[in-house]
Amino acid sequence: MLYCADESPFLWGYFRIVGMYRSKEQAQYAKLITDAIGVGALLLAGAAAGLGKTHGYTIPLVTSGKRVAISMSTRQLIEQYTQSDALKSALELSPTTVAVLRSRREFDGSKDYREHREQALAAQVLVVTHAAALIDSFNPDYADLRSRDVVLFDEADLLADAADLRSTFAIDGQGNTDRDAVLRRAERSDDPEERAAARAIRYAIEHPAFYKVVGFGDDGTLMLKHRMPGRMLKPLVQDCKRIIFTSGTLQVSGRFDYFIRAIGLTAIDPSSRHIDPVQHGSLTVEITSDDLTAEQKAQSIMAAQRPCLVLTTSHADTEALGRLVSGAVVRGKGEPLADAVARCPADAILIAAGAWSGLDEPSLRWKTVVIPKAPYGAPTEIDGQQITHYIDSKVTATRRINQGLHRGLRTQGAVCKLMLLDPRCNRPELLAAIPARFSVQSFSEGQRVELVLSKAERDPLLRKAALKIHGAVCADCGDITLHRLDVHHLNPVSEGQRRTTVKDVVVVCKNCHADRHHAMCANLGELAPVSLLN
């Protein structure tokens, strides 16, 4: 069954076409975007992979009649978007002009670039990179985003990624270590991006703050690194009529707090929320508890079901694994990800760095996704000083695991195994990256722990997961009073230690929970104390 934007089957409320959305959750997300078109506070619209957020935001934006801009993290994602069914469907409903703003470096001459830029800025729908948006924050004439009615940032969590900031506000020193000389040369450049970088770096030098660091990287590049990258977006955020941030990983541990702090937001729309698909694909997870050698990891990869995607954190790791995994397709340093994927046969093993997101090849549906090493972010150093912290690295790892597992869940009926070959992935902070709706989430229970008395140990996270999956309502009497709801084990946890999944429990109120235990004891011909999970 297909759904319309007001969630009612075959009743079109916001658009005139029946059957536009494939699920109730996608329709809810589209309605969230629709309601946000107009002047208002910043909207955070989380949408887990599998929901179809691209379709969910494209239809409302393109058919709104507003002048909109869509910002994406990479050129590759933009190329995929311009060929997507989502955009084609929207343009069939409401034909309009769509343009991609390209870099000055893609043109041989200034005249060709000026003509391209003029045509792009005149389009009703403008698509830009996050780098272009950050440049526009300091150079308002670059993409003219402030004139747009709505600006939507897709994969918005990557705005704070050090790689994006490093590549945007960096100037090739050309062997010169004199900071002022490098800036003076860049300020005279005919490349507007280089001039914008020089302007941002000069501003940071003249207005020093603890969260801004200027210096030379190990490759001789003069760069500006923000510990609080939201300060770089602040002029744009303040001046735009309406901004929407969307991504599958805006939340960390169920909250937007980290993203709000990282971007430096002061207020958000109260309707901001995260939407998960109730059901999308099937996932099993294997996590090693032992430290594996490189050779053992290679053996596990070669034994995995294919096609198999191996996600690494660096090109050095990619090359090292590639030498051990026979017949693997290895993404080369500097090779576009799409080119590496194009070299893959149907039963390929692809080993690639930087493939956490933006990899959607219809001809390859990954049966196995392997993460050989816990994907913590590497520290960033400027002038020999480390300026990133563990919390940033931890959040990076959580997001990468979440993004990585969804590389294998691109279709409704996808079946995938996630193999985590680093025992650090057993840490709660990384296990939180695995969506609760998958049966792979388990909880260690039943082990006897010595207190004053001996009791069966329970995992408090199980109740939270069960309420999310089964709903906050008693399965027996319909009670919806949250503090009265318990989780009842269909097989008594007192029988011993086991791995419990949400399929092994049911949500009931305290009264019905007691009745169930009474019935169980009566059937056994004995009375026993009721054990509740609060």
Residue pairs with C-beta under 8 A, 6 or more apart in sequence:
1 9
2 9
2 18
2 19
2 20
2 21
2 22
3 9
3 21
3 22
3 23
3 24
3 26
3 27
4 10
4 11
4 12
4 13
4 14
4 15
4 18
4 19
4 20
4 21
4 27
5 12
5 13
5 14
5 15
5 20
5 21
5 27
5 30
5 31
5 34
5 60
6 12
6 13
6 14
6 27
6 31
7 24
7 27
7 28
7 31
10 18
10 19
12 18
12 20
14 30
14 31
14 34
14 60
15 59
15 63
15 93
17 93
20 27
20 30
20 59
20 89
21 27
21 30
21 52
21 55
21 56
22 52
22 55
23 51
23 52
23 277
23 278
24 278
25 51
25 275
25 276
25 277
25 278
26 51
26 52
26 55
26 56
26 277
28 275
29 45
29 47
29 51
29 53
29 56
29 57
29 275
30 55
30 56
30 57
30 59
30 60
32 43
32 45
32 271
32 273
32 275
33 45
33 56
33 57
33 60
33 61
33 152
33 244
33 246
34 60
34 64
35 271
36 43
36 45
36 150
36 242
36 244
36 269
36 271
37 60
37 61
37 64
37 66
37 149
37 150
37 242
38 149
38 242
39 241
39 242
40 242
40 269
41 267
41 268
41 269
41 270
42 237
42 243
42 244
42 245
42 265
42 267
42 268
42 269
42 272
43 242
43 243
43 244
43 245
43 268
43 269
43 271
43 272
44 245
44 246
44 250
44 256
44 259
44 260
44 268
44 269
44 272
44 273
45 53
45 57
45 244
45 245
45 246
45 250
45 272
45 273
45 275
46 246
46 247
46 248
46 249
46 250
46 251
46 256
46 273
46 274
46 275
47 53
47 56
47 246
47 247
47 248
47 274
47 275
48 248
48 274
48 275
48 276
48 277
48 280
48 406
48 435
49 248
49 280
49 402
49 403
49 406
49 409
50 277
50 280
50 281
50 406
50 409
50 410
50 412
51 275
51 276
51 277
51 280
52 86
53 154
53 246
53 248
54 81
54 84
54 86
54 154
55 85
55 86
55 89
57 70
57 152
57 154
57 244
57 246
58 84
58 86
58 87
58 89
58 90
59 86
59 89
59 90
59 93
61 68
61 70
61 90
61 125
61 150
61 152
62 68
62 87
62 90
62 91
62 93
62 94
62 96
62 98
62 125
63 90
63 93
63 94
64 149
64 150
65 94
66 148
66 149
66 150
67 124
67 125
67 126
67 147
67 148
67 149
67 150
68 124
68 125
68 126
68 148
68 149
68 150
68 151
68 152
69 125
69 126
69 127
69 128
69 143
69 145
69 148
69 150
69 151
69 152
70 81
70 125
70 126
70 127
70 128
70 151
70 152
70 154
71 127
71 128
71 129
71 130
71 132
71 133
71 151
71 152
71 153
71 154
72 78
72 81
72 127
72 128
72 129
72 130
72 154
72 155
73 129
73 130
73 154
73 155
73 158
73 161
73 164
73 357
73 358
74 129
74 358
75 129
76 336
76 337
76 338
76 358
77 154
77 155
77 357
77 358
78 100
78 127
78 129
79 338
80 358
80 360
81 87
81 127
82 98
82 100
82 127
87 98
91 98
96 124
96 125
97 122
97 123
97 124
97 125
98 123
98 124
98 125
98 127
99 119
99 120
99 121
99 122
99 123
99 125
99 126
99 127
100 120
100 126
100 127
100 128
101 117
101 120
101 121
101 126
101 127
101 128
101 132
101 143
102 116
102 120
103 132
103 193
104 110
104 113
104 190
104 191
104 192
104 193
105 191
105 193
106 113
107 113
107 116
110 190
120 126
121 143
121 144
126 143
126 145
126 148
128 136
128 143
128 145
130 153
130 155
130 158
130 159
130 164
130 168
131 164
131 167
131 168
131 193
132 142
132 143
133 143
133 145
133 151
133 153
133 233
133 236
134 159
134 164
134 165
134 168
134 169
134 232
134 233
135 142
135 143
135 168
135 192
135 193
135 196
135 197
136 142
136 143
136 144
136 145
136 146
136 236
137 232
137 233
137 234
137 235
137 236
138 196
138 199
138 200
138 203
138 232
138 235
139 192
139 195
139 196
139 199
140 146
140 235
140 239
142 192
142 193
142 196
145 151
145 236
145 240
146 236
146 239
146 240
148 240
148 241
149 241
149 242
150 241
150 242
150 243
150 244
151 236
151 240
151 242
151 243
151 244
152 243
152 244
152 245
152 246
153 159
153 243
153 244
153 245
153 246
154 246
154 247
155 247
155 357
155 358
156 245
156 246
156 247
156 250
156 259
157 247
157 249
157 250
157 259
157 399
158 164
158 247
158 357
159 229
159 233
159 245
159 263
160 229
160 230
160 259
160 262
160 263
162 225
162 377
162 380
162 388
165 224
165 225
165 226
165 229
165 232
166 217
166 223
166 225
166 380
168 197
169 197
169 200
169 201
169 223
169 224
169 232
170 197
170 217
170 221
170 222
170 223
170 224
171 182
171 183
171 186
171 194
171 197
171 198
171 201
171 221
171 222
171 223
172 220
172 221
172 222
173 182
173 216
173 220
173 221
173 222
174 182
174 185
174 220
175 220
176 182
177 216
177 220
179 205
179 214
179 216
179 222
182 222
183 198
183 201
183 202
183 222
186 194
186 195
186 197
186 198
187 195
187 198
187 199
187 202
189 195
189 198
197 224
200 224
200 232
201 214
201 222
201 223
201 224
204 212
204 214
204 224
205 214
209 231
210 227
211 226
211 227
211 228
211 231
212 224
212 225
212 226
212 227
212 231
213 224
213 225
213 226
213 227
213 382
213 383
213 385
213 387
214 222
214 223
214 224
214 225
214 382
215 222
215 223
215 382
215 383
215 385
216 222
216 223
216 382
216 383
217 223
217 381
217 382
218 381
223 382
225 380
225 382
225 387
226 232
227 387
227 388
228 261
228 262
228 264
229 262
229 263
229 264
230 237
230 262
230 263
230 264
230 265
231 264
233 263
233 264
234 264
237 243
237 265
245 259
245 263
248 402
248 403
248 406
249 398
249 399
249 402
249 403
250 256
250 259
250 274
251 259
251 274
252 258
252 259
252 395
252 398
252 399
253 432
254 274
256 268
256 272
256 274
258 395
259 265
260 268
276 435
276 437
277 437
278 437
279 412
279 437
280 409
280 412
280 414
281 408
281 409
281 411
281 412
281 413
281 414
281 415
281 416
282 414
282 415
282 416
282 438
283 405
283 408
283 409
283 416
283 417
283 418
283 434
283 438
283 440
284 416
284 417
284 418
284 439
284 440
285 405
285 417
285 418
285 419
285 420
285 434
285 438
285 440
286 417
286 418
286 419
286 420
287 420
287 423
287 425
287 426
288 420
288 421
288 422
288 423
288 425
289 423
289 426
290 423
291 423
292 300
292 421
292 422
294 320
294 321
294 324
295 324
297 321
297 324
297 372
297 421
298 321
298 324
298 325
300 370
300 419
300 421
301 308
301 310
301 321
301 325
301 328
301 349
301 370
301 372
301 419
302 325
302 326
302 349
304 349
304 367
304 368
304 370
304 417
304 419
305 367
305 368
305 417
306 347
306 348
306 349
306 367
306 368
307 344
307 346
307 347
307 348
307 349
307 350
307 364
307 365
307 366
307 367
307 368
308 348
308 349
308 350
308 366
308 367
308 368
308 369
308 370
309 350
309 352
309 355
309 359
309 366
309 368
309 369
309 370
309 407
309 408
310 321
310 325
310 328
310 349
310 350
310 351
310 352
310 370
310 371
310 372
311 352
311 353
311 355
311 356
311 369
311 370
311 371
311 372
311 375
311 400
311 404
311 407
312 318
312 321
312 351
312 352
312 353
312 372
312 373
313 353
313 373
313 375
313 376
313 378
313 400
314 353
314 378
315 331
315 332
315 333
315 353
317 353
317 372
317 373
318 330
318 331
318 351
318 352
318 353
319 330
319 333
321 328
321 330
321 351
321 372
322 328
322 330
322 351
325 349
325 351
327 349
328 348
328 349
328 350
328 351
329 340
329 343
329 344
329 348
329 349
329 350
329 351
330 340
330 351
330 352
331 337
331 340
331 350
331 351
331 352
331 353
331 354
331 355
332 340
337 352
337 354
337 355
337 358
337 359
338 361
340 350
340 352
341 350
341 359
341 361
341 364
344 350
344 361
344 364
346 363
346 364
348 364
352 359
355 407
356 375
356 399
356 400
356 403
356 404
356 407
357 403
359 407
360 410
365 408
365 410
365 411
365 414
366 407
366 408
366 416
367 408
367 415
367 416
367 417
368 408
368 416
368 417
368 418
368 419
369 404
369 405
369 407
369 408
369 416
369 417
369 418
369 419
370 418
370 419
370 421
371 400
371 401
371 404
371 418
371 419
371 420
371 421
371 422
371 425
372 421
372 422
373 421
373 422
374 397
374 420
374 422
374 424
374 425
374 427
374 430
375 396
375 397
375 400
375 401
375 404
376 393
376 394
376 396
376 397
377 388
377 392
377 393
377 396
377 397
378 393
379 386
379 388
379 393
380 386
380 387
380 388
381 387
394 429
397 429
397 430
397 433
398 429
398 430
398 432
398 433
399 433
401 420
401 425
401 430
401 433
401 434
402 433
402 434
402 435
404 418
405 416
405 418
405 433
405 434
408 414
408 416
408 417
408 418
409 416
418 434
418 440
424 430
425 431
431 441
434 440
434 441
435 441
436 464
436 465
436 468
436 469
436 502
437 468
437 469
439 501
439 502
439 503
440 501
441 465
441 501
441 502
442 499
442 500
442 501
443 458
443 459
443 461
443 462
443 465
443 499
443 500
443 501
444 457
444 459
444 497
444 499
445 456
445 457
445 458
445 459
445 462
445 493
445 497
445 498
445 500
446 456
446 457
446 493
446 494
446 495
446 496
446 497
446 498
447 456
447 457
447 497
448 454
448 455
448 456
448 457
449 455
449 457
455 531
456 493
456 494
456 531
458 493
458 533
459 500
460 533
462 487
462 500
462 502
462 505
462 533
463 486
463 487
463 533
463 534
465 502
466 487
466 502
466 505
466 506
466 507
467 482
467 485
467 507
469 502
470 502
470 505
470 506
470 507
471 507
472 480
472 482
472 485
472 507
473 479
473 480
473 485
473 507
474 480
474 484
474 485
474 507
474 508
474 509
474 512
475 506
475 507
475 508
475 512
476 508
476 509
476 512
476 515
476 516
477 509
477 511
477 512
479 485
479 509
479 511
479 512
481 509
484 509
484 510
484 511
485 507
485 508
485 509
485 510
486 507
486 508
486 509
486 510
486 513
486 532
486 533
486 534
487 505
487 506
487 507
487 533
488 505
488 506
488 507
488 508
488 513
488 516
488 517
489 500
489 504
489 505
489 533
490 504
490 505
490 506
491 504
492 520
493 500
493 531
494 531
508 516
510 532
513 530
513 532
514 530
517 528
517 530
517 531
518 530
521 527
521 528
